[in-house]
């Protein structure tokens, strides 16, 4: 046993933690915990360190590169500036945002000893537990920042879209914290699949509308053409953007894809760097589930900077649904971020903005494209992609719950499945690997999905190459 004062030292002083681990025969340390003073004071802007910058966003009418001021009608000016910033590697976190972060940050880094034992693997598996936030996912990291910047600018109303509901829940919390009115367009399938996430949003005072709806021109057009359409993130974005542009003193916010969202999420990886130092290890690979890229970028970009700057050897793996494989099978081209074509043209890996995703339970990953930063990194070979089937994700989620005591969200289960696959490879090869993945959220509001899995009612969905090419052929 270690003395109380040494245990305190272990938690609060990373360098001492590493020294004690090396110098003494200690008990296994499962959680690596930072204090409030260790919350980062700046976010990391990876674009500043990229040798090849992402291609610019384009005006959909003129096809010319957007200027920062072109984004002002849609976003708070500070967020537009962050979106276009390609030179500053570090962006200061405003103190009111850090004060809100203290409600749940820093989040723990956990060594998954139970999972390692179950897999009988020589790999060391760590996960960053973002499920401890007030709304149960990583999404609050950017929601707090976006709400703050809009409030500081004098905005009174904001709009957004949400897939599985994590982003909508996070923004409803953040909007209430800063005194903003919020309207959320929630993908209709998830609106009915995940009623408790809808309830969370309403609890914090948000208005929640199933998308597509009759409240916008975009929604009415889609419902007229496809009366039974169950929605997509692209559709919900179109409706939220339209409402923002037509409502006085209102701005649009979003939970993934664009650069400023990725920026805010890097707080995850920046904390994880300190915690991996406490553990005395450095990851051979970093894994995140992938929809538009927010949690994946958040955990991976701070580690990827060492590869960009120091040429350090590390694998970065995006785990995406086999039913929505934009990084694995999509085309790298300019496309809209929404279905109606209201957004700027984004250079992205895409399945086509009119892509209708399968009705999988990982609603947060049912998005047709990837953000411009991740797309450029993928195009340069700095990011890998793995396709994961739905049944494999629930198998992995169940094992993780049984060994680590946390029921993961269906989205996060994709990262778990990829981490398990890599740990089993290490076992086959007889090599010790250090694996870090992001547990982006818990699944306690997703138990209907688990019920269906245990009942044998879930199936795999995988797109054929012909289906993908047919959809991509409709792109200009």
N, C-alpha and C positions, 0 to 999 in steps of 0.2 A: 504494500500500500504506500502511496505517496502522502506526504504531510499536507495539511490544509493550506499552508502558505505556498507550497509548491504547486498545488492544484490551482490556486488563484493566479499564480504567476503564469501557469500554463495557458489559462484562458485569456489573460489580458496582455501578455507580452509574447508576440509571435516568435521572436528570435530566441527567447528563453525556452519557448515550447519546443523548438527544434533541438536546442542544446540538451534539454532534459531527456527528450526522446532518444537521443544518441548516447547520452552518458549513463543512463540508468535502465535497468530492466523493469519497464513500467507496465501497468495494466493497459489493455487496449483502450485507446481514446476513440469514441464513436462520433461525437459532435465537436466541431471546431467553431467556436462562438466568438464574435467580435463585440466590442462595446459601441455605444452611440458615437463616441469620438472618432471611431474608425469608419463611419459612413463617408464615402468619398465626397470631396468638395467640388469635383468637376466630372463631367461626363467625357467619354472618349469618342472623338470624331475620327473614325478610321480612314475616311476619304483623304484626309491630309497626308497620310502615310502611304497611300496607294500609288504605286509607280504609274499605273494606267488608271486614270479617273473614270468613273462611270460617265456614260454619254449623257448629255443634258436632257431635261424634260423639254418637250416641244409643245408649242401652241397648236391645238388641233386644227385651227382654221388656217394659219399661215405656214405651219410646219417649221417655224423658226424657233430657236432656243428661247425658253422662257427667261424673263428677267425677274428678279426678286419681287418687284412691285406688281408684277402680273398675278402674284399669289395673294396679294392683300385683300381682294374682295372675299376670298374663301377662308384664309387663315389669319390668325393673329400675326402681327408684323414680326415679332420676335421669333415665332416659329418659322415663318417664311425665310427669315435670315438664317436660321439654323439649317433649314432645308437646302439652301444654296451655298452654304459655307464649305469651301474645299481647302482651306488653308490653315485653320486653327485646329490643332489636334486635341485641345482641351477646352471645353466650354463650361464656365463656372455654373454651379448649381445654385440658384437663388436660395437665400436663407429660409424664406417661408416654405419652400419646397422641402428643404432638408428637415425642417421642423415637423412637417407632415410625415416624412419618411420615418422619423423616430417612432411613430406609432407601431411599426413592425420591423423596421430595419435596424441593424443588419440581420439578414436571414441566415440560418445555420447551414454549414457544409457538413454533410453526414457521410461517414464511411459505412458502406452497405455490407457489413460483416455477414448478416443473415443471408443475403442474396448470394454472396461469394461462397458461403458454405453449401448452400443448396445446389449451386452450379459445380461445386468441387473444382474451382478454377484457381490458377495461380494469380490471376489478374486482381488488382486492387480497384474496387469500384467506389466512386464518390458521387454524391448528388447534391446539388444546390437546391435547398427546399424553399421554393417560392410559394408553396401552398399555405404558408403561415400568415399571409397578408389578410387584412380584414375581410376581403371578398374572395379569398382562396386561390388567387393566381397572381402571376407576375404583372398583369396588365395595369395594375395601379401605379407602377413606376412612371409610366408616361401619362396616365390619366391625371395624376396630381400636377405634373408639369404643365400639361396643356390647359387645364382649368385655371391654373395660376396665371399664365401668360394672357389668357383671354380676359380674366378679371382685371389684371393690371392695365389692360388696354381700354377698359370701359365697356367691354362686351357684356350684354345681359342674358343672351340666349345662345345655346349651342346645340348642334345636331350631330348625330353619328349613326353608324350602322353597327350591328353585332351579329356574329354567326352563332356560336354556341351560347353566348350570353356573358362570357367572362369580361369582355371589354365593356359591354353595356353596363354590367354591374359595377365595374371599376369606375367608369366615368360618372355614373349616378352618385356614387360615394364622393368623388372628387368635386362634382358640381355642387353638391350640398355643402361641402367643406368651404367652398369659395363663394357661395351665394349666387349660383347661376341656375337658370332654367334649362332643362334638357329634354330633347325629344330623341328617342331611339327607334330606329327601324330595325327590327329583329327578323332575320330570315324565317319565313313562315313555318318551315319544317321544324326548326328549333323552338319557335314560339309555342308549338304544340308538344314537341318532344320533351322540352325542358321548362315546364311551367314555373318551377321554383326560382329559376334565374330571373324570369319575368317578375316574379313576386319581389325579389331582392331589389330590382330596379325601382319598382313602384314604392317599396318601403322607403327608399331614399328620395322619393318625390319626382322621379322621372316619368314622362309619358312614353309608353311603349306601344308601337304600332307594328302589326304583322306585315311583312314585306314579301311580295308586292301588295300594295294597297291602292285604294281609290283616292287617296289624298294628294297624289302628285300626278303630273302628266306622264312621267316615266312609268309609274305603277299602273296607271289606267291603260296605257298602250300595251304593256306586257300581259295584263289580265284579259284584255280584249282579244289578243292573239292566242293566248294560252290560259284559258279560264282556270285550269286546275294546277297551274304551275306553283310549286312549293318553295320557290325562291332560291336566291344565291347571294353571296356577299356582293357580287357585282351589281345586282339589282338593288340591294339595300343601300349601297353607296350612292347609286344614282338618285334614289329618293331623298337621302339625307343631304346631298349636295344641292339638289333642287330647292328643298325647303330652306336651306341656309341662304341661298342667293335671293330668295323671294321674301325673306323675313327681315324687317328692320333690326339693326343692331345685333345681328346673329352671325355666328361663324360656324364653320364645319370643323369637326375633329375626327381623327381616325386612329385605330389601334394597331396598325401594322403597315407594312409596305414602304412608306415614305421614309426619307433619311432621318428626319428629326425624331421619328418614333424609335428607330434603331438606336439613335444617339442616347435617348433617355434610358433605354433598357440596358446600356452597358454598365450601369451600376451593379448588375448581377455579376458579371465577369470580373469587375474590378474588386469587388469584395472576395470573390472566389480565389483570385490571385493571392491575396493576403492569407486566406485560409489554407490554401494548398501549401504555402510556405510554412504555416503552423504544423501541417501534417508532415513536412519534410519531403514532399514529393512534387513532381511536376507532371501534368497529364501527357500521355502519349497521344491521346485523342480526346476531343471535346464534341459532345453530341447534343443536339436539340431537335425537338419535333419541328416540322416546317409547314406553315400555312402561307403567310405573307412574309414572315421572317423575324418577327419581333423578339420572341424568347430565344430563338436560335442565335440571332445577332447579339443579343444581350449577353449570353454566356460565352460566345466564341470570339467576338471581336477583340476584347482586351488580350486574349491569348494569341490571337492571330497576328497582332501587331509585332510580337517577338519574331514571328516568321518573316514578316515584311521588312523589319528593321535589322534583325540579327541573323536571319536565315535559320532560325531554330526549327528543328524537325518536329512537326506536330500535324496530326490529321484532324480535320474539321468536317464533321459528318452531319448532313441534314437528313432527318428521317421523315419521309413524307408518305401519305397514303398511296397505295397502288391504284386507287380509284381517282386520284388527282395528282398525277406525277409530273408537275410542270418542270422541275429541275432535271428529272430523269429522261423525260420523253418530249418535253415541250420545245418550242422554237425560240431562239434568242432574236428578238426583233422589237420594234416599237408597237405598243398596243395600249388601249385604254385601260385604266384601272377600274372602270365600271362598265355596266352593260349598255347604258344609254349613250355613252360617249361624251359625258359632261367633263370628265377629268382631263388633265394634260395627257399627252402621249408619253408613256414611260418605256425606257429601254429595259426589257424584261424577258426572262424565260416565261413563256405563256402557252396555254392551251387554247387561247382565243377568248376574248372578253364575253362572248356569248355562250361559253361553255356551261353546260348544265351538269353539275356534279351529282354523283350517286348519293343516296340518302344514308350515308354512314353517320355514326353517332359522334365522330370527331368533327363537329360542326365548325370549329375554329380553323380547321385545315382545309375546308372545302372552298378554296379560292383559286382562281384560274391562273394567277401570275405570281412572280416573285419580285421583290423590291429591286431597284436598280443597282444598289451596292452589292447585294448577294449575287445578283445575276452577273455582274462584271467579274466578281471573284470566282464564280463558277466557270465562267468563260475562260478565265486565266488558269484554271486547274487548281486553284487554291482551296476550293470547297468541293467535297464529295456529296453525292446524293444516294440514298438507299430507299427503295420502295418497300413498304410494309403492308401486308394484308390485314384486314380488319380482325379476323379471328386470331391472328398471331398477336395482335396488340392486346386483346383481352386475355389471352393465355399468359402473356408477359405481365399484364397488370395484376392478374390474380396471384401469380407467384410473388410479385413484389409486395402485394398487400399481406400475404401470408408470412413473408420473411422479414419485412421491414415495418409492418403495422400501419401503413398508410395506403388508403384506397386512392389511386391516381386517376386524374381525369383521362378520358379516352384520348385526348390530344397528347398528353404527356406519355401515355403508354407506348406511343410510337418510338420515343427516345429510349424508353426502358427496353423495348424489344430489340432495338439496334444495339444497345449496350450489352444485353444478354448475348446476342449473336457474336459480338466482338470478344466477350469474355470466354465463350465456348471455343472460338478460334484460338485464343491464347492457350486454352487447355489442350487442344489438339496439337498445337505446335510446341507445347512445353515452354512457353515464354511468359515472362512476367510483364504485364502491361498495366499501365495506370490509366483508368477510364474515368472521365468526368462527364456527367450529363445533367441537364437541367430538368428538375421536377417542376414544371411550369405551373401546376395547379392540382388540387385534390379533386376527387370525383364523388364527393358526398351528395352532390345534387344531380348526379348522373346514374343513380342506382337503377333506374328503369332500363338503361342500356345493359347493365350487368344482369338484371333479371332476364332480359331477352337472350343474353349470351348463355346463361346457365340453362335456359329452357331450350336451347338449340335453335332459336329463331333468327339468329344473325347469320349473314352470309358474307362471302368475299365479293368484292367488285373490282374488276381489273379491266382497264381499257385496252382494246386491241389497237395495233398501229393504224389500221384502216380507219377506225373511229376517230383517232387523234388527227390523222391527216385530213379527214373530211372536215373536221371543225376548223383546223388551221387554214384550209383552203379558202375560207370565207374572209380571212384577213386581207387587207389591201396590200 
